[in-house]
Structure formats: C-alpha cells, structure tokens
Amino acid sequence: MATSGINPAIGLQPEQLTYRCIARAAITQGEVVVLDLGNADGDVSNNIIGDTASGFANVKKPAAGDVVKSAIFLLALEDVADNATGRFLLRGIAKGSAIKGSGNIAAGDALIPTTAGDLNGTFANGERQIAIALEGATAPTTSTLIDVLFDGWCFQQANA
C-alpha cells in the first residue's frame, strides 16, 4: 500500500473561523461580543450579508437578553476602537477574558457570556455555554486572559 509523505496530526484539530467586523463600542482582546442582528446600533440598519450597515458586519457588547437567548457570539482577537474594523473569532481556540465570582477556573470548566463581555465560570442552569477553559485561573475575580475553546453558536445550555 502506498503512503503519503505527509503525517497527519494526532487528535482533534479545532477549526478557526475568524471574521472582520465593525465594533460599535471599544472592545478589548478576549472580550465577548454579539452580532448586531437586532440592529440596535444607530449605524446598523439591515441584515444584508456583505453590507457595512448589516448586523452580520457589526458587533456590540452583549445585552442582558443576549446571554440567555439566541445570539451569535464572537470573541475579540485584538483590541478594536469604537467604529473600527477588527478580527473576531466565531469558533476555535483563542485567549478569552475569564472571570469567576469566587473560586478557581480549572481546565475543562464550562464558561458562559456576561454583559460585561467576559466568560464567566459561575453560572445558573439554562445559561448558554460558549467556551471551555483550556487552562486554569486562580481566583479570577477580574478579567483574566486564558486559553479557551470557543464556539459562538453555543455548545449547549450550561448545567450547574
């Protein structure tokens, strides 16, 4: 049997889906945002794919309803100024801004979005899990960048 000269990688190879979007607020690296499909920002007026005024091209900080209902989440891969274009991750591995009210975050912990744009290790049943911690963080009561496996479509509803 003939073999290829290329050795395949071992294990899961998570795909990286990144997009360029317009931030409708100043965003920092690792912060969670949502596509503005509800056209909440005054500069967003439609959902036409490819249009700069589209909810598919613009991101905003999550509102209270976004963290528990259908929303498409993205993770900022860099600092982005208000009304500037930046790179955002829909799915893959990146640095995410993690917090937890008390205690530690361990590798493998479920993380849910907050309205502050963090990935929270403290959650209630039914909240939307959008990331898995790939490394631990000791008592991260303020935003702490850690490696996460992120899925802006949502892994599942979290169960405490």
DSSP file (Angstrom, degrees, kcal/mol; ACC not computed):
  #  RESIDUE AA STRUCTURE BP1 BP2  ACC     N-H-->O    O-->H-N    N-H-->O    O-->H-N    TCO  KAPPA ALPHA  PHI   PSI    X-CA   Y-CA   Z-CA
    1    1 A M              0   0    0      0, 0.0     2,-0.2     0, 0.0     0, 0.0   0.000 360.0 360.0 360.0 135.3    0.0    0.0    0.0
    2    2 A A        -     0   0    0      1,-0.0     2,-0.3     0, 0.0     0, 0.0  -0.551 360.0-157.9 -78.4 144.1    1.3    3.5   -0.9
    3    3 A T        -     0   0    0     -2,-0.2     2,-0.1     2,-0.0    -1,-0.0  -0.913  17.5-113.4-122.8 152.9    1.6    6.0    1.9
    4    4 A S        -     0   0    0     -2,-0.3     0, 0.0     2,-0.2     0, 0.0  -0.463  17.8-129.5 -77.9 153.1    1.7    9.8    1.7
    5    5 A G  S    S+     0   0    0     -2,-0.1     2,-0.5     2,-0.1    -1,-0.1   0.458  88.1  88.9 -79.3  -0.7    4.8   11.6    2.8
    6    6 A I  S    S-     0   0    0      0, 0.0    -2,-0.2     0, 0.0     0, 0.0  -0.874  70.9-146.8-103.2 124.6    2.6   13.8    5.0
    7    7 A N        -     0   0    0     -2,-0.5     3,-0.1     1,-0.0    -2,-0.1  -0.790  21.1-129.2 -87.8 121.6    2.0   12.6    8.5
    8    8 A P        -     0   0    0      0, 0.0    -1,-0.0     0, 0.0     2,-0.0  -0.368  27.8-103.8 -68.3 150.3   -1.5   13.6    9.7
    9    9 A A        -     0   0    0      1,-0.1     2,-0.4     2,-0.0     4,-0.1  -0.308  34.0-118.9 -67.6 157.2   -1.7   15.3   13.1
   10   10 A I        +     0   0    0      2,-0.1    -1,-0.1    -3,-0.1     2,-0.0  -0.826  69.8   6.4-100.6 138.2   -2.9   13.3   16.0
   11   11 A G  S    S-     0   0    0     -2,-0.4     2,-0.1     2,-0.1    -2,-0.0  -0.151 105.4 -23.0  88.4 177.5   -6.1   14.3   17.9
   12   12 A L        -     0   0    0      1,-0.1    -2,-0.1    -2,-0.0     0, 0.0  -0.363  48.4-159.1 -63.7 135.6   -8.8   16.9   17.3
   13   13 A Q        -     0   0    0     -2,-0.1    -1,-0.1    -4,-0.1    -2,-0.1  -0.801  16.6-147.4-116.2  85.5   -7.8   19.9   15.1
   14   14 A P        -     0   0    0      0, 0.0    79,-0.2     0, 0.0     2,-0.1  -0.268  17.6-122.4 -58.3 133.3  -10.3   22.6   16.0
   15   15 A E        -     0   0    0     77,-0.1     2,-0.6     1,-0.0     0, 0.0  -0.469  15.1-136.9 -74.7 148.6  -11.1   24.8   13.1
   16   16 A Q        -     0   0    0     76,-0.1     2,-0.7    -2,-0.1    76,-0.2  -0.934  19.4-174.6-107.6 112.2  -10.5   28.5   13.4
   17   17 A L  E     +A   91   0A   0     74,-2.9    73,-3.4    -2,-0.6    74,-1.1  -0.920  13.9 172.8-108.7 107.9  -13.3   30.6   11.9
   18   18 A T  E     -A   89   0A   0     -2,-0.7     2,-0.3    71,-0.2    71,-0.2  -0.858   8.8-173.3-117.9 151.9  -12.4   34.3   12.1
   19   19 A Y  E     -A   88   0A   0     69,-3.0    69,-3.0    -2,-0.3     2,-0.5  -0.959  25.6-123.6-139.4 154.8  -14.2   37.3   10.6
   20   20 A R  E     +A   87   0A   0     -2,-0.3     2,-0.3    67,-0.2    67,-0.2  -0.904  42.4 166.3 -97.6 126.8  -13.5   41.0   10.2
   21   21 A C  E     -A   86   0A   0     65,-2.2    65,-2.7    -2,-0.5     2,-0.5  -0.905  39.1-108.6-136.8 163.7  -16.3   43.1   11.8
   22   22 A I  E     -Ab  85  58A   0     35,-3.2    37,-2.6    -2,-0.3     2,-0.4  -0.849  31.5-137.8 -95.5 124.6  -17.0   46.7   12.8
   23   23 A A  E     - b   0  59A   0     61,-2.7    60,-2.8    -2,-0.5    61,-0.3  -0.687   9.1-161.6 -82.9 130.4  -17.1   47.2   16.5
   24   24 A R  S    S+     0   0    0     35,-2.3     2,-0.3    -2,-0.4    58,-0.1   0.043  80.3  24.1-101.0  24.5  -19.9   49.5   17.7
   25   25 A A  S    S-     0   0    0     56,-0.2     2,-0.3    59,-0.1    59,-0.2  -0.896 105.7 -76.5-169.4 160.0  -18.1   50.1   21.0
   26   26 A A        -     0   0    0     -2,-0.3     2,-0.4    56,-0.1    55,-0.2  -0.530  54.6-167.8 -66.2 129.4  -14.5   49.9   22.1
   27   27 A I  B     -K   80   0B   0     53,-3.0    53,-3.0    -2,-0.3     2,-0.3  -0.943   9.6-147.1-123.8 140.8  -13.6   46.2   22.5
   28   28 A T    >   -     0   0    0     -2,-0.4     3,-2.1    51,-0.2    48,-0.3  -0.768  38.1 -82.5-106.1 155.6  -10.6   44.7   24.2
   29   29 A Q  T 3  S+     0   0    0     -2,-0.3    48,-0.2     1,-0.3    50,-0.1  -0.247 116.6  22.8 -53.5 135.7   -8.8   41.4   23.2
   30   30 A G  T 3  S+     0   0    0     46,-2.9    67,-2.7     1,-0.3    -1,-0.3   0.337  91.1 133.7  89.4  -6.8  -10.6   38.4   24.7
   31   31 A E    <   -     0   0    0     -3,-2.1    45,-2.8    65,-0.2     2,-0.4  -0.519  54.4-126.0 -80.6 144.9  -13.9   40.2   25.1
   32   32 A V  E     +C   75   0A   0     85,-2.8     2,-0.3    43,-0.2    43,-0.2  -0.737  34.3 170.4 -89.5 135.3  -17.2   38.5   24.0
   33   33 A V  E     -C   74   0A   0     41,-2.5    41,-2.5    -2,-0.4     2,-0.3  -0.831  21.9-133.3-133.0 172.5  -19.4   40.4   21.6
   34   34 A V  E     -CD  73  60A   0     26,-2.7    26,-2.4    -2,-0.3    39,-0.2  -0.949  27.9-102.3-127.7 151.7  -22.6   39.6   19.6
   35   35 A L  E     - D   0  59A   0     37,-2.1     2,-1.7    -2,-0.3    37,-0.3  -0.520  36.2-123.8 -65.0 139.5  -23.5   40.2   16.0
   36   36 A D    >   +     0   0    0     22,-2.6     3,-1.6    19,-0.7    20,-0.1  -0.397  56.3 147.4 -86.2  60.3  -26.0   43.2   16.0
   37   37 A L  T 3   +     0   0    0     -2,-1.7    -1,-0.2     1,-0.3    18,-0.2   0.677  68.5  60.1 -71.9 -16.7  -28.7   41.2   14.2
   38   38 A G  T 3  S-     0   0    0     -3,-0.3    -1,-0.3    17,-0.1    -2,-0.1   0.403 107.7-127.1 -87.1   1.9  -31.4   43.2   16.1
   39   39 A N    <   +     0   0    0     -3,-1.6    -2,-0.1     7,-0.1     5,-0.1   0.891  54.0 154.8  54.5  45.3  -30.0   46.4   14.5
   40   40 A A        +     0   0    0      3,-0.1     2,-0.2    15,-0.0    -1,-0.1   0.842  47.6  77.0 -72.6 -35.3  -29.6   48.0   18.0
   41   41 A D  S >  S-     0   0    0      1,-0.1     3,-1.8    -5,-0.1    17,-0.0  -0.529  85.6-126.5 -78.7 144.0  -26.8   50.4   17.0
   42   42 A G  T 3  S+     0   0    0      1,-0.3    -1,-0.1    -2,-0.2    -2,-0.0   0.716 109.7  56.6 -61.9 -22.1  -27.8   53.5   15.0
   43   43 A D  T 3  S+     0   0    0    -19,-0.1     2,-0.5     2,-0.0    -1,-0.3   0.478  94.0  79.3 -87.7  -2.6  -25.2   52.7   12.3
   44   44 A V    <   +     0   0    0     -3,-1.8    10,-0.2     1,-0.1     9,-0.1  -0.925  46.3 154.1-110.3 121.9  -26.8   49.3   11.7
   45   45 A S        +     0   0    0      8,-2.2     2,-0.3    -2,-0.5     9,-0.2   0.443  56.8  14.5-129.9  -1.7  -29.9   49.3    9.6
   46   46 A N  B     -l   54   0C   0      7,-1.5     9,-2.3     2,-0.1    10,-0.2  -0.925  58.9-121.8-158.5-179.9  -30.3   45.9    7.9
   47   47 A N        +     0   0    0      7,-0.3     2,-0.6    -2,-0.3     7,-0.1  -0.236  55.1 142.3-127.3  42.9  -29.2   42.2    7.8
   48   48 A I    >   -     0   0    0      1,-0.0     3,-1.9     3,-0.0     6,-0.2  -0.767  56.0-118.6 -86.5 120.8  -27.9   42.1    4.2
   49   49 A I  T 3  S+     0   0    0     -2,-0.6     3,-0.1     1,-0.3    -2,-0.1  -0.376  96.8  18.7 -62.5 131.4  -24.8   40.0    4.0
   50   50 A G  T 3  S+     0   0    0      1,-0.3     2,-0.4    -2,-0.1    -1,-0.3   0.263  93.4 120.4  93.2 -10.3  -21.8   42.0    2.8
   51   51 A D    X   -     0   0    0     -3,-1.9     3,-1.8     1,-0.1    -1,-0.3  -0.717  63.0-139.6 -88.1 135.0  -23.3   45.4    3.6
   52   52 A T  T 3  S+     0   0    0     -2,-0.4    -1,-0.1     1,-0.3   -30,-0.1   0.681 105.2  55.3 -68.9 -15.6  -21.3   47.5    6.1
   53   53 A A  T 3  S+     0   0    0     -9,-0.1    -8,-2.2    -5,-0.1    -7,-1.5   0.278  89.4 112.7 -94.7  10.2  -24.6   48.6    7.7
   54   54 A S  B X> S-l   46   0C   0     -3,-1.8     3,-1.4   -10,-0.2     4,-0.7  -0.525  74.9-129.8 -86.3 147.9  -25.6   45.0    8.3
   55   55 A G  T 34 S+     0   0    0     -9,-2.3   -19,-0.7     1,-0.3   -18,-0.2   0.718 110.8  63.2 -62.9 -20.8  -26.0   43.2   11.6
   56   56 A F  T 34 S+     0   0    0      1,-0.2    -1,-0.3   -10,-0.2    -9,-0.1   0.664 107.7  41.3 -76.7 -15.7  -23.8   40.5   10.1
   57   57 A A  T <4 S+     0   0    0     -3,-1.4   -35,-3.2    -6,-0.2     2,-0.4   0.502 108.3  68.6-106.2  -7.9  -20.9   43.0    9.8
   58   58 A N  E  <  -b   22   0A   0     -4,-0.7   -22,-2.6   -37,-0.2     2,-0.3  -0.916  59.3-163.2-122.3 140.4  -21.3   44.8   13.1
   59   59 A V  E     -bD  23  35A   0    -37,-2.6   -35,-2.3    -2,-0.4     2,-0.3  -0.880   7.6-179.2-120.1 153.1  -20.7   43.6   16.7
   60   60 A K  E     - D   0  34A   0    -26,-2.4   -26,-2.7    -2,-0.3   -35,-0.1  -0.915  39.7 -84.2-140.5 166.4  -21.8   45.0   20.0
   61   61 A K        -     0   0    0     -2,-0.3   -28,-0.2   -28,-0.2    54,-0.1  -0.478  61.3 -93.8 -69.0 146.2  -21.4   44.2   23.7
   62   62 A P        -     0   0    0      0, 0.0     2,-0.2     0, 0.0    -1,-0.1  -0.358  35.7-143.8 -65.5 138.0  -24.0   41.6   24.8
   63   63 A A    >>  -     0   0    0     -3,-0.1     4,-0.9    -2,-0.1     3,-0.7  -0.493  34.8 -95.0 -89.3 169.4  -27.2   42.9   26.3
   64   64 A A  G >4 S+     0   0    0      1,-0.3     3,-0.6     2,-0.2     4,-0.3   0.885 125.6  48.8 -55.5 -42.7  -28.9   41.0   29.2
   65   65 A G  G >> S+     0   0    0      1,-0.2     4,-1.6     2,-0.2     3,-1.1   0.789 100.3  66.7 -68.6 -27.5  -31.2   39.1   26.9
   66   66 A D  G <4 S+     0   0    0     -3,-0.7    -1,-0.2     1,-0.2    -2,-0.2   0.818  92.4  59.9 -64.4 -31.2  -28.3   38.0   24.6
   67   67 A V  G << S+     0   0    0     -4,-0.9    61,-1.2    -3,-0.6    -1,-0.2   0.638 117.6  28.7 -77.4 -11.5  -26.7   35.8   27.2
   68   68 A V  T <4 S+     0   0    0     -3,-1.1    -1,-0.2    -4,-0.3    -2,-0.2   0.531 116.9  53.3-122.4 -11.3  -29.7   33.6   27.5
   69   69 A K  S  < S-     0   0    0     -4,-1.6     2,-0.4     1,-0.1    59,-0.1  -0.513 104.1 -54.1-115.1-173.7  -31.5   33.7   24.2
   70   70 A S  S    S+     0   0    0     -2,-0.2     2,-0.3     2,-0.0    -1,-0.1  -0.460  72.2 139.8 -65.9 119.0  -30.5   33.1   20.6
   71   71 A A        -     0   0    0     -2,-0.4     2,-0.7    81,-0.1   -35,-0.1  -0.967  50.7-122.8-151.8 155.6  -27.5   35.2   19.7
   72   72 A I        -     0   0    0     -2,-0.3   -37,-2.1   -37,-0.3     2,-0.2  -0.929  32.9-156.2-106.5 115.8  -24.3   34.7   17.7
   73   73 A F  E     -C   34   0A   0     79,-2.2     2,-0.3    -2,-0.7   -39,-0.2  -0.623  11.2-172.5 -94.2 148.2  -21.3   35.3   19.9
   74   74 A L  E     -C   33   0A   0    -41,-2.5   -41,-2.5    -2,-0.2     2,-0.5  -0.927  17.5-134.9-132.3 158.8  -17.8   36.3   18.7
   75   75 A L  E     -CE  32  89A   0     14,-2.0    14,-2.8    -2,-0.3     2,-0.3  -0.972  24.7-120.4-118.4 126.3  -14.5   36.6   20.6
   76   76 A A  E     - E   0  88A   0    -45,-2.8   -46,-2.9    -2,-0.5    12,-0.2  -0.481  19.7-168.7 -68.6 126.1  -12.3   39.7   20.0
   77   77 A L  S    S+     0   0    0     10,-2.5     2,-0.3    -2,-0.3    -1,-0.2   0.494  73.2  10.3 -90.7  -5.5   -8.8   38.6   18.8
   78   78 A E  S    S-     0   0    0      9,-0.5     2,-0.2   -50,-0.1   -47,-0.1  -0.965  94.2 -77.4-159.4 166.5   -7.4   42.1   19.2
   79   79 A D        -     0   0    0     -2,-0.3     2,-0.4   -51,-0.2   -51,-0.2  -0.577  48.8-168.2 -70.4 137.2   -8.3   45.5   20.8
   80   80 A V  B     -K   27   0B   0    -53,-3.0   -53,-3.0    -2,-0.2     6,-0.1  -0.995  13.8-134.0-134.4 127.2  -10.7   47.3   18.5
   81   81 A A    >   -     0   0    0     -2,-0.4     3,-2.0   -55,-0.2   -58,-0.3  -0.346  44.0 -78.5 -73.6 158.7  -11.7   51.0   18.7
   82   82 A D  T 3  S+     0   0    0      1,-0.3   -58,-0.2   -58,-0.1    -1,-0.1  -0.359 119.1   8.5 -56.1 132.1  -15.3   52.1   18.5
   83   83 A N  T 3  S+     0   0    0    -60,-2.8    -1,-0.3     1,-0.3     2,-0.3   0.639 106.4 118.5  66.4  18.6  -16.4   52.2   14.9
   84   84 A A    <   -     0   0    0     -3,-2.0   -61,-2.7   -61,-0.3     2,-0.4  -0.718  67.4-110.7-108.0 163.1  -13.2   50.5   13.7
   85   85 A T  E     +A   22   0A   0     -2,-0.3     2,-0.3   -63,-0.2   -63,-0.2  -0.766  43.7 163.8 -94.4 137.6  -12.8   47.1   12.0
   86   86 A G  E     -A   21   0A   0    -65,-2.7   -65,-2.2    -2,-0.4     2,-0.4  -0.879  38.8 -91.1-144.2 176.1  -11.2   44.3   13.9
   87   87 A R  E     -A   20   0A   0     -2,-0.3   -10,-2.5   -67,-0.2    -9,-0.5  -0.792  40.1-178.4 -98.0 133.9  -10.7   40.5   13.9
   88   88 A F  E     -AE  19  76A   0    -69,-3.0   -69,-3.0    -2,-0.4     2,-0.5  -0.965  20.3-132.7-133.8 147.3  -13.2   38.3   15.7
   89   89 A L  E     +AE  18  75A   0    -14,-2.8   -14,-2.0    -2,-0.3   -71,-0.2  -0.853  18.7 177.5-102.7 129.7  -13.4   34.5   16.3
   90   90 A L  E    S+     0   0A   0    -73,-3.4    62,-3.5    -2,-0.5     2,-0.3   0.798  78.3   2.2 -91.5 -40.1  -16.6   32.6   15.8
   91   91 A R  E    S+AF  17 151A   0    -74,-1.1   -74,-2.9    60,-0.2    -1,-0.4  -0.988  98.0  54.3-151.1 136.9  -15.1   29.2   16.6
   92   92 A G  E    S- F   0 150A   0     58,-2.4    58,-3.6    -2,-0.3     2,-0.5  -0.934  81.2 -41.7 142.3-162.2  -11.7   27.9   17.6
   93   93 A I  E     + F   0 149A   0     -2,-0.3     2,-0.3    56,-0.2    56,-0.2  -0.898  65.6 129.8-108.9 131.6   -9.0   28.4   20.2
   94   94 A A  E     - F   0 148A   0     54,-1.8    54,-2.7    -2,-0.5     2,-0.5  -0.939  61.1 -71.1-161.0 178.0   -8.0   31.9   21.5
   95   95 A K  E     - F   0 147A   0     -2,-0.3     2,-0.3    52,-0.2    52,-0.2  -0.744  50.5-169.9 -82.7 126.2   -7.4   34.0   24.6
   96   96 A G  E     - F   0 146A   0     50,-3.2    50,-2.4    -2,-0.5     2,-1.0  -0.902  28.8-114.2-118.8 149.8  -10.7   34.7   26.3
   97   97 A S  E     - F   0 145A   0    -67,-2.7    22,-3.2    -2,-0.3     2,-0.3  -0.717  43.9-171.2 -84.1 103.6  -11.4   37.1   29.2
   98   98 A A  E     +gF 119 144A   0     46,-3.0    46,-2.0    -2,-1.0     2,-0.3  -0.721  12.8 170.1-104.1 146.7  -12.4   34.9   32.1
   99   99 A I  E     -g  120   0A   0     20,-2.2    22,-2.6    -2,-0.3     2,-0.3  -0.951  11.8-170.7-142.2 162.4  -13.9   35.7   35.5
  100  100 A K        -     0   0    0     40,-2.2     3,-0.1    -2,-0.3     5,-0.1  -0.902  26.0-134.6-155.3 131.6  -15.4   33.8   38.4
  101  101 A G  S    S-     0   0    0     -2,-0.3     2,-0.3     1,-0.2    -1,-0.1   0.874  89.1  -7.4 -54.8 -43.8  -17.1   35.3   41.4
  102  102 A S  S    S+     0   0    0      2,-0.1    -1,-0.2    -3,-0.1     2,-0.1  -0.985 112.2  23.8-152.3 150.6  -15.3   33.0   43.9
  103  103 A G  S    S-     0   0    0     -2,-0.3     2,-0.2    -3,-0.1    -3,-0.1  -0.362  86.0 -58.3  89.4-172.8  -13.0   30.1   43.5
  104  104 A N        -     0   0    0     35,-0.2     2,-0.5    34,-0.2    34,-0.2  -0.635  33.7-127.0-106.9 161.4  -10.9   29.0   40.6
  105  105 A I  B     -M  137   0D   0     32,-2.6    32,-2.6    -2,-0.2     2,-0.3  -0.943  30.1-161.4-103.4 131.4  -11.4   28.1   37.0
  106  106 A A    >   -     0   0    0     -2,-0.5     3,-2.2    30,-0.2    27,-0.2  -0.791  32.6 -86.9-110.5 155.2  -10.0   24.8   36.0
  107  107 A A  T 3  S+     0   0    0     -2,-0.3    27,-0.2     1,-0.3    29,-0.1  -0.385 118.4  30.8 -55.5 133.5   -9.2   23.4   32.6
  108  108 A G  T 3  S+     0   0    0     25,-3.7    -1,-0.3     1,-0.3    26,-0.1   0.265  86.6 139.3  97.0 -10.4  -12.4   21.8   31.2
  109  109 A D    <   -     0   0    0     -3,-2.2    24,-2.6    24,-0.1    -1,-0.3  -0.394  56.1-115.7 -69.0 143.7  -14.7   24.2   33.0
  110  110 A A  E     -H  132   0A   0     22,-0.2     2,-0.4    11,-0.1    22,-0.2  -0.538  30.5-159.5 -73.3 142.8  -17.8   25.5   31.2
  111  111 A L  E     -H  131   0A   0     20,-2.4    19,-1.9    -2,-0.2    20,-1.5  -0.989   5.0-164.8-129.4 137.6  -17.8   29.3   30.6
  112  112 A I  E     -I  120   0A   0      8,-2.1     8,-3.6    -2,-0.4    17,-0.2  -0.835  26.7-101.5-119.3 157.3  -20.8   31.4   29.8
  113  113 A P  E     -I  119   0A   0      0, 0.0     2,-0.3     0, 0.0     6,-0.2  -0.408  30.6-159.1 -77.9 153.4  -21.0   35.0   28.4
  114  114 A T    >   -     0   0    0      4,-1.4     3,-1.5    -2,-0.1   -82,-0.1  -0.844  32.4-112.7-122.1 164.3  -21.7   38.1   30.5
  115  115 A T  T 3  S+     0   0    0     -2,-0.3   -51,-0.1     1,-0.3   -50,-0.0   0.682 117.5  62.7 -69.7 -16.1  -23.0   41.5   29.6
  116  116 A A  T 3  S-     0   0    0    -55,-0.1    -1,-0.3     2,-0.1     3,-0.1   0.535 121.1-108.5 -82.5  -6.6  -19.5   42.9   30.5
  117  117 A G  S <  S+     0   0    0     -3,-1.5   -85,-2.8     1,-0.3   -20,-0.3   0.581  77.1 127.8  90.9  10.7  -18.0   40.7   27.7
  118  118 A D        -     0   0    0    -87,-0.2    -4,-1.4   -22,-0.1     2,-0.6  -0.487  63.8-119.8 -93.8 167.7  -16.4   38.2   30.0
  119  119 A L  E     -gI  98 113A   0    -22,-3.2   -20,-2.2    -6,-0.2     2,-0.4  -0.957  36.4-150.3-104.8 114.0  -16.5   34.4   30.0
  120  120 A N  E     -gI  99 112A   0     -8,-3.6    -8,-2.1    -2,-0.6   -20,-0.2  -0.727  21.4-162.9 -98.2 131.3  -17.9   33.5   33.5
  121  121 A G  S    S+     0   0    0    -22,-2.6     2,-0.5    -2,-0.4   -21,-0.2   0.459  79.8  73.6 -85.6  -2.9  -17.1   30.3   35.3
  122  122 A T        +     0   0    0    -23,-0.3     2,-0.3   -10,-0.1   -10,-0.1  -0.956  66.8 150.4-110.5 127.7  -20.1   30.9   37.6
  123  123 A F        -     0   0    0     -2,-0.5     2,-0.3   -12,-0.0     3,-0.0  -0.964  38.5-124.0-152.7 166.1  -23.4   30.2   36.0
  124  124 A A    >   -     0   0    0     -2,-0.3     3,-1.8     1,-0.1    34,-0.2  -0.761  49.1 -79.2-109.3 159.1  -27.0   29.1   36.6
  125  125 A N  T 3  S+     0   0    0     -2,-0.3    34,-0.2     1,-0.2    -1,-0.1  -0.279 115.4  28.0 -55.2 139.5  -28.8   26.3   34.8
  126  126 A G  T 3  S+     0   0    0     32,-2.4    -1,-0.2     1,-0.3    33,-0.1   0.225  84.9 128.2  93.8 -13.9  -30.1   27.2   31.4
  127  127 A E    <   -     0   0    0     -3,-1.8    31,-4.2    31,-0.3     2,-0.6  -0.402  68.5 -99.3 -73.5 158.2  -27.4   29.8   30.6
  128  128 A R  E     -N  157   0E   0    -61,-1.2     2,-0.5    29,-0.3    29,-0.2  -0.680  26.9-146.8 -89.9 115.3  -25.6   29.4   27.3
  129  129 A Q  E     +N  156   0E   0     27,-3.0    26,-2.3    -2,-0.6    27,-1.0  -0.679  28.3 162.6 -78.6 120.9  -22.2   27.7   27.4
  130  130 A I        +     0   0    0    -19,-1.9    21,-2.9    -2,-0.5     2,-0.3   0.404  58.0  32.6-118.9  -0.8  -20.0   29.2   24.7
  131  131 A A  E     -HJ 111 150A   0    -20,-1.5   -20,-2.4    19,-0.2     2,-0.4  -0.994  55.8-146.7-153.3 158.2  -16.5   28.2   25.8
  132  132 A I  E     -HJ 110 149A   0     17,-1.9    17,-2.5    -2,-0.3   -22,-0.2  -0.998  32.7-119.2-123.8 127.5  -14.5   25.6   27.6
  133  133 A A  E     - J   0 148A   0    -24,-2.6   -25,-3.7    -2,-0.4    15,-0.2  -0.477  22.8-172.0 -65.6 131.0  -11.4   26.7   29.7
  134  134 A L  S    S+     0   0    0     13,-2.7     2,-0.3   -27,-0.2   -27,-0.2   0.446  74.0  26.0-101.9  -4.8   -8.3   25.1   28.3
  135  135 A E  S    S-     0   0    0     12,-0.7    -1,-0.1   -29,-0.2     2,-0.1  -0.971  86.4-105.9-149.7 161.2   -6.2   26.3   31.2
  136  136 A G        -     0   0    0     -2,-0.3     2,-0.3   -29,-0.1   -30,-0.2  -0.403  20.2-159.2 -87.2 164.4   -6.9   27.2   34.8
  137  137 A A  B     -M  105   0D   0    -32,-2.6   -32,-2.6    -2,-0.1     2,-0.6  -0.975  19.2-129.2-143.1 130.3   -7.0   30.6   36.5
  138  138 A T  S    S-     0   0    0     -2,-0.3     3,-0.2     1,-0.2   -34,-0.2  -0.713  79.7 -30.9 -85.4 117.6   -6.6   31.1   40.2
  139  139 A A  S    S-     0   0    0     -2,-0.6     2,-2.0     1,-0.2    -1,-0.2   0.877  72.2-170.4  43.7  58.4   -9.4   33.3   41.8
  140  140 A P        +     0   0    0      0, 0.0   -40,-2.2     0, 0.0    -1,-0.2  -0.484  24.9 153.8 -81.0  76.5  -10.1   35.3   38.6
  141  141 A T        +     0   0    0     -2,-2.0     2,-0.3   -42,-0.2   -42,-0.1   0.621  68.5  44.2 -79.7 -12.0  -12.4   37.9   40.2
  142  142 A T  S    S-     0   0    0     -3,-0.2   -44,-0.1   -44,-0.1   -42,-0.1  -0.870 116.7 -65.2-122.7 163.1  -11.3   40.4   37.5
  143  143 A S        -     0   0    0     -2,-0.3     2,-0.4   -46,-0.1   -44,-0.2  -0.214  57.0-179.7 -52.8 123.4  -10.9   39.8   33.7
  144  144 A T  E     -F   98   0A   0    -46,-2.0   -46,-3.0    -4,-0.2     2,-0.4  -0.994  26.0-127.5-130.7 123.8   -8.1   37.3   33.2
  145  145 A L  E     +F   97   0A   0     -2,-0.4     2,-0.3   -48,-0.2   -48,-0.2  -0.588  40.1 160.7 -75.4 123.9   -7.0   36.2   29.7
  146  146 A I  E     -F   96   0A   0    -50,-2.4   -50,-3.2    -2,-0.4     2,-0.3  -0.937  46.2 -92.5-135.3 160.2   -6.8   32.4   29.4
  147  147 A D  E     +F   95   0A   0     -2,-0.3   -13,-2.7   -52,-0.2   -12,-0.7  -0.576  51.4 177.1 -72.0 133.0   -6.8   29.9   26.5
  148  148 A V  E     -FJ  94 133A   0    -54,-2.7   -54,-1.8    -2,-0.3     2,-0.7  -0.965  37.1-128.4-135.6 152.7  -10.4   28.8   25.7
  149  149 A L  E     -FJ  93 132A   0    -17,-2.5   -17,-1.9    -2,-0.3     2,-0.4  -0.932  42.7-162.9 -95.0 115.8  -12.1   26.6   23.1
  150  150 A F  E     +FJ  92 131A   0    -58,-3.6   -58,-2.4    -2,-0.7     2,-0.3  -0.820  24.7 177.5-112.2 139.3  -14.8   29.0   21.9
  151  151 A D  E >   -F   91   0A   0    -21,-2.9     3,-1.6    -2,-0.4     4,-0.3  -0.843   9.5-168.8-139.9 102.8  -18.0   28.3   19.9
  152  152 A G  T 3  S+     0   0    0    -62,-3.5   -79,-2.2    -2,-0.3   -81,-0.1   0.611  87.5  64.4 -68.6 -13.0  -20.1   31.4   19.2
  153  153 A W  T 3  S-     0   0    0    -63,-0.3    -1,-0.3   -81,-0.2   -82,-0.1   0.707 119.1-106.2 -78.8 -19.8  -23.0   29.2   18.1
  154  154 A C    <   -     0   0    0     -3,-1.6   -24,-0.2   -24,-0.2    -2,-0.1   0.487  15.3-134.9  99.5 123.1  -23.2   27.8   21.7
  155  155 A F  S    S-     0   0    0    -26,-2.3     2,-0.3     1,-0.3   -25,-0.2   0.956  71.9 -59.9 -65.4 -52.4  -22.0   24.4   22.9
  156  156 A Q  E     -N  129   0E   0    -27,-1.0   -27,-3.0   -29,-0.0     2,-0.4  -0.963  63.9 -63.4-176.2 174.8  -25.2   23.8   25.0
  157  157 A Q  E     -N  128   0E   0     -2,-0.3   -29,-0.3   -29,-0.2   -30,-0.1  -0.725  61.9-119.4 -78.2 132.0  -27.2   25.2   27.9
  158  158 A A        -     0   0    0    -31,-4.2   -32,-2.4    -2,-0.4     2,-0.5  -0.412  20.8-154.7 -74.7 147.2  -25.0   25.0   30.9
  159  159 A N              0   0    0    -34,-0.2   -34,-0.1   -33,-0.1   -35,-0.1  -0.987 360.0 360.0-124.3 121.3  -26.0   22.9   34.0
  160  160 A A              0   0    0     -2,-0.5    -1,-0.1   -38,-0.0    -2,-0.0   0.484 360.0 360.0 -69.9 360.0  -24.6   23.9   37.3
